[in-house]
Amino acid sequence: MCPMKKLLIVFHTMTGGTGQMAQAAADGAASEFGIRVNLIHAGKAGATEVLEADGFIFATPENLAMMSGLMKDFFDRNYYPALGRIVGRPYATLICAGSDGENAARQIARIATGWRLKAIAPPLIICTHAQTPESILAPKTIGADIY
């Protein structure tokens, strides 16, 4: 019998879009045989969760053309404790963007390169096209129509 594989999904959300994406990924992964999912907010995820995981999904909103501050904080707190200890593990990125999300994706890819993680898919960027202060701050609903 194969041991369960542990997928760590670290997310931050401000208006709900990224949280919905992370939850959808968690639901999909949990439906697969042999996968145990740990869906955890970036503010609560620590080195123990990172080191115990066999693979990762990093989910962040695009804030001012960057990953969110709490996602950056997650990486800041856990980068050195995990450095050299998670080499070769797979990862994917989910981004809920108002514009294009590309810079946030590049930032995460650079960190993952330092950790020597292996990208298993291109970043999934969902663009809400929110451009006004009101639409940027409004709660988001990610559905099939937004893809």
Secondary structure, DSSP 8 states (H G I E B T S, - for coil): ----EEEEEEE--SSSHHHHHHHHHHHHHHTSTTEEEEEEETTT--HHHHHH-SEEEEEEEEETTEE-HHHHHHHHHHHHHHTTTSTT-EEEEEEEESS--HHHHHHHHHHHHHHT-EE-S--EEEE----SHHHHHS-----GGG-
